[in-house]
């Protein structure tokens, strides 16, 4: 009878383990998934071209001397 009793215990442990595995799988499947594309990336700033103008050497020297 001890072999039958051991088999019943093993079967009970297997059934309980299976139920726990199913419950864990259902719990993980029910958790919300974080969507990496949920937040849109910031839109880049648009840089419009500046009107071209000629810069003289004196203006460049003045700017450089102001920085020092």
C-alpha positions in Angstrom: 0.0 0.0 0.0 2.9 2.4 0.5 3.6 2.5 -3.2 0.0 3.5 -3.9 0.2 6.1 -1.2 3.4 7.5 -2.6 1.9 7.7 -6.1 -1.1 9.5 -4.7 1.1 12.0 -3.0 3.2 12.5 -6.1 0.0 13.0 -8.1 -1.3 15.5 -5.6 2.0 17.5 -5.6 1.9 17.5 -9.4 -1.7 18.7 -9.6 -1.0 21.4 -7.1 2.1 22.5 -8.9 0.2 22.6 -12.2 -2.5 24.7 -10.7 0.1 27.1 -9.3 1.8 27.3 -12.7 -1.5 28.1 -14.4 -2.3 30.8 -11.9 1.1 32.4 -12.3 0.7 32.3 -16.1 -2.8 33.9 -15.9 -1.5 36.6 -13.5 1.4 37.5 -15.7 -0.8 37.6 -18.8 -3.3 39.9 -17.1 -0.6 42.5 -16.1 -0.6 45.6 -18.3 2.2 45.8 -20.9 4.1 49.1 -21.0 4.0 50.3 -24.6 7.4 51.9 -25.5 5.8 53.9 -28.3 3.1 55.4 -26.0 4.8 58.7 -25.6 5.7 60.4 -28.9 9.2 61.7 -29.3 9.5 65.5 -29.1 9.3 67.1 -32.5 12.6 68.7 -33.6 12.8 72.5 -33.8 12.7 73.9 -37.2 15.6 76.2 -38.0 14.8 78.6 -40.7 17.7 80.0 -42.8 18.8 83.5 -41.8 19.1 86.1 -44.4 22.6 86.2 -45.7 24.7 89.3 -45.1 28.3 90.1 -45.5 30.3 90.4 -42.4 33.3 92.7 -42.4 36.6 91.9 -40.8 36.2 94.8 -38.4 32.9 93.2 -37.1 34.6 89.9 -36.6 37.5 91.6 -34.7 35.0 93.5 -32.5 33.1 90.2 -31.6 36.4 88.5 -30.8 37.6 91.3 -28.6 34.3 91.4 -26.7 34.6 87.7 -25.9 38.0 88.2 -24.3 
